[in-house]
Amino acid sequence: MAGDRLSVGGRRNNIGEVCTPNAGADVARNRALWTMVNEQFTDEDAHRAWAADELTWGLFGVPERDLVVLGDVRGLDVVELGCGTAYLSAQLARRGARPVGLDLTPAQLATARRCQERFGLVFPLIEANAEHVPLASASFDLVVSEYGASVWCDPERWVAEAARLLRPGGRLVFLTNSVLATLCVPEEEGVAQDHLLRPQRGLHRVEWPGGGVEFHPSHGEWVRVLGANGFVVQALHELYAPADAATHRYYGIATAEWASRWPVEDLWAARLTAGVMAPGSAPSGR
Ligand SMILES: C[S@@+](CC[C@H](N)C(=O)[O-])C[C@H]1O[C@@H](n2cnc3c(N)ncnc32)[C@H](O)[C@@H]1O
């Protein structure tokens, strides 16, 4: 699959199924996709991403210093769900956090380990499904996901896991494709257009032919899932491409021109309500 036919998520199509008919098959399919993407792009790009001076968000590099969505992370226990090559965790480690990176795909974690050695920055990396995290409850201050679980996992499952992993008052910060961009990409080929190409009604689980399985809830659905798991939404940053941004050379969801006019990514921040146990967050003993 050529890079220009791949969103950060994968191929776009067949929106509308609202259930997860075969979660095991979805996981296998997504692992295979990310093994291929690692070979085509992320392994080669990881060194650049790890070496970056500045922490930025998304395909067009919106600086964290402009958003201040993470704030001061010094001394925080952080888990990244769907860490890929773990460059975000590396940036957090440089800022004094104690990250743990978790990912489904061995090839992605192998790249992350190689970068850890090269940059002399080592933190735990775990191969696991972010819908069933083998880590103890209430052991983190911050859960992050940058196009990881936030795209590839069922929100009902991974948000519940995020709530379980966080200490009361902890924060969840995640980045995903904007709802608008998802509505504007063609069914078969090409980048986001300047008009809607599919209904929002029924938008949830998305199967891309030749690609993976993604989840694209509406804003209202995110608010419902977060609230049901004990989170209070702090912010939804709708990210546009900065003025000097160039179209991404591999992930073909939208051009920089499109993303300068419409929000291409949604960056959510939520806090776990202090003292309230979220549904499913009872200590599991893991
Ligand atoms: C776009 S990458 C995001 C990671 C990171 N920000 C990066 O770009 O390297 C998506 C990652 O999600 C991982 N992933 C997909 N499904 C997952 C699951 N069920 N549990 C954990 N990770 C998953 C993939 O293996 C892939 O490494």
The ligand as a MOL file (V3000), in Angstrom:
LIG
                    3D

  0  0  0     0  0            999 V3000
M  V30 BEGIN CTAB
M  V30 COUNTS 27 29 0 0 0
M  V30 BEGIN ATOM
M  V30 1 C 0.0320 6.0180 14.4000 0
M  V30 2 S 0.8310 4.8420 15.4780 0 CHG=1
M  V30 3 C 0.8030 5.9030 16.8980 0
M  V30 4 C 1.9560 5.7530 17.7650 0
M  V30 5 C 2.9520 6.9050 17.8440 0
M  V30 6 N 2.3320 8.1520 18.1610 0
M  V30 7 C 3.7510 6.9120 16.5930 0
M  V30 8 O 3.3810 7.6110 15.6400 0
M  V30 9 O 4.7580 6.1990 16.5420 0 CHG=-1
M  V30 10 C -0.4470 3.6810 15.9400 0
M  V30 11 C 0.0210 2.5840 16.8570 0
M  V30 12 O -1.1050 2.0010 17.5050 0
M  V30 13 C -0.7830 0.6430 17.7240 0
M  V30 14 N -2.0070 -0.1260 18.0180 0
M  V30 15 C -2.9930 -0.4750 17.1770 0
M  V30 16 N -3.9280 -1.1880 17.8210 0
M  V30 17 C -3.5290 -1.2800 19.1070 0
M  V30 18 C -4.0550 -1.9040 20.2730 0
M  V30 19 N -5.2240 -2.5840 20.2350 0
M  V30 20 N -3.3710 -1.8120 21.4200 0
M  V30 21 C -2.1790 -1.1500 21.4830 0
M  V30 22 N -1.6240 -0.5370 20.4040 0
M  V30 23 C -2.2900 -0.6060 19.2340 0
M  V30 24 C -0.0970 0.2240 16.4550 0
M  V30 25 O 0.6730 -0.9430 16.6380 0
M  V30 26 C 0.7340 1.4580 16.1390 0
M  V30 27 O 2.0400 1.3210 16.6220 0
M  V30 END ATOM
M  V30 BEGIN BOND
M  V30 1 1 1 2
M  V30 2 1 2 3
M  V30 3 1 2 10
M  V30 4 1 3 4
M  V30 5 1 4 5
M  V30 6 1 5 6
M  V30 7 1 5 7
M  V30 8 2 7 8
M  V30 9 1 7 9
M  V30 10 1 10 11
M  V30 11 1 11 12
M  V30 12 1 11 26
M  V30 13 1 12 13
M  V30 14 1 13 14
M  V30 15 1 13 24
M  V30 16 1 14 15
M  V30 17 1 14 23
M  V30 18 2 15 16
M  V30 19 1 16 17
M  V30 20 1 17 18
M  V30 21 2 17 23
M  V30 22 1 18 19
M  V30 23 2 18 20
M  V30 24 1 20 21
M  V30 25 2 21 22
M  V30 26 1 22 23
M  V30 27 1 24 25
M  V30 28 1 24 26
M  V30 29 1 26 27
M  V30 END BOND
M  V30 END CTAB
M  END
